[in-house]
Amino acid sequence: MAANKIKVLVVDDSALVREMLTEILNRDPRIEVVGTAPDPLVARDKIKKLNPDVLTLDVEMPRMDGLTFLEKLMRLRPMPVIMVSTLTEQGADTTLRALELGAVDYVSKPKIDIAHSLEDYATEITDKVKMAALARVREYRGLGDGGAHAQPKLSADAVIEKAPPKHFRTTEQIVAIGASTGGTEAIKVVLMALPADSPGIVIAQHIPEAFSGPFAKRMNSCSALTVCEAQDGQQVLPGHAYIAPGSHHLLIERSGARYYCRLSDGPPVNRHRPSVDVLFRSVAQNAGANAVGAILTGMGADGAEGLLELRQAGARTIAQDERTSVVWGMPGEAVKRGAVDEVLPLERVAQRIIGLVHELAP
């Protein structure tokens, strides 16, 4: 084995899934599956023996469930873990809990025609293993890029035409937040620290359709804000946060002094729907200097161009710093493009948003 290969241990009670994951991952010259395990107790011994760089972990297994094992693992031997999950509401709750416990990301487990479906996910699985090997294992962890990487990489032009921002001032401010890998926990940190009288907040997190509703409910239960999954035509109100559904882009439109949510089932942008670039562009065009934009942890570059458009429209912009990001892809790219006013650790983002909102007040 080459010294720079990523060593992976596959933990799943299905022999077919173990076989297919092993075959897919071993095709990549940068990855080697050094072992497999049918349950957490076998996995525990193999971790000690094989010292893997990344673990793929099923949730439902004999002798010990995946969440219990993950909690013990992250307490005793923290390491990058990718959950293998079902894209159902029940699977969403379990996966979100796994991300809270410290899992870096997840991949879906196909319910029908397992072998064929896993072949379709080959690029996604290998990309996420490579990302996980570089991730910072921290208490906050997130869902990653849910889109299929084989899709064409479109820009926000595919959903919303680029146009000059409207230069106006209003008493209504708006905050736009975008994130991907590690984002569910990063967003939680920010929302928990924002007061109930915050301006309306709109959020694009790369997340599948079955996960966005449960994620919104979790955020609503731990935040002083009222948090919901965005609906088409819904007015953006102070003290509320609106999370893009996993099946649609979220855009903001302005009518008079009010902002409204608009949902679009247009093509994936940067291979994602919802796309952060789409949200940020719509906020740039409709809120301009009345907005604050924040880009948090995530793999890839989605949101970097949109944040630049926000800054060019007069909005104030923030990026999460590299030290506190699980993956410094999206915020790092935004910094490279000159889209960021301030780079801050995650624990300071909410406080700075509050300060900027007060500065924007007419």
Stockholm file with secondary structure:
# STOCKHOLM 1.0

chainA/1-362         MAANKIKVLVVDDSALVREMLTEILNRDPRIEVVGTAPDPLVARDKIKKLNPDVLTLDVEMPRMDGLTFLEKLMRLRPMPVIMVSTLTEQGADTTLRALELGAVDYVSKPKIDIAHSLEDYATEITDKVKMAALARVREYRGLGDGGAHAQPKLSADAVIEKAPPKHFRTTEQIVAIGASTGGTEAIKVVLMALPADSPGIVIAQHIPEAFSGPFAKRMNSCSALTVCEAQDGQQVLPGHAYIAPGSHHLLIERSGARYYCRLSDGPPVNRHRPSVDVLFRSVAQNAGANAVGAILTGMGADGAEGLLELRQAGARTIAQDERTSVVWGMPGEAVKRGAVDEVLPLERVAQRIIGLVHELAP
#=GR chainA/1-362 SS CCTTCEEEEEECSCHHHHHHHHHHHHHSTTEEEEEEESSHHHHHHHHHHHCCSEEEEESSCSSSCHHHHHHHHHHHSCCCEEEEECSSHHHHHHHHHHHHHTCCEEEECCSSSHHHHHHHTHHHHHHHHHHHHHSCCCSCCCCCCCSCTTSCCCCGGGTSCCCCCCCCCCSCCEEEEEECTTHHHHHHHHHHHSCTTCCEEEEEECCCHHHHHHHHHHHHHHSSSEEEECCTTCBCCTTEEEECCTTSEEEEEEETTEEEEEEECCCCBTTBSSCHHHHHHHHHHHTGGGEEEEECSBSSSTTHHHHHHHHHTTCEEEEECTTTCSCBSHHHHHHHTTCCSEEECHHHHHHHHHHHHHHHCC
#=GC SS_cons         CCTTCEEEEEECSCHHHHHHHHHHHHHSTTEEEEEEESSHHHHHHHHHHHCCSEEEEESSCSSSCHHHHHHHHHHHSCCCEEEEECSSHHHHHHHHHHHHHTCCEEEECCSSSHHHHHHHTHHHHHHHHHHHHHSCCCSCCCCCCCSCTTSCCCCGGGTSCCCCCCCCCCSCCEEEEEECTTHHHHHHHHHHHSCTTCCEEEEEECCCHHHHHHHHHHHHHHSSSEEEECCTTCBCCTTEEEECCTTSEEEEEEETTEEEEEEECCCCBTTBSSCHHHHHHHHHHHTGGGEEEEECSBSSSTTHHHHHHHHHTTCEEEEECTTTCSCBSHHHHHHHTTCCSEEECHHHHHHHHHHHHHHHCC
//
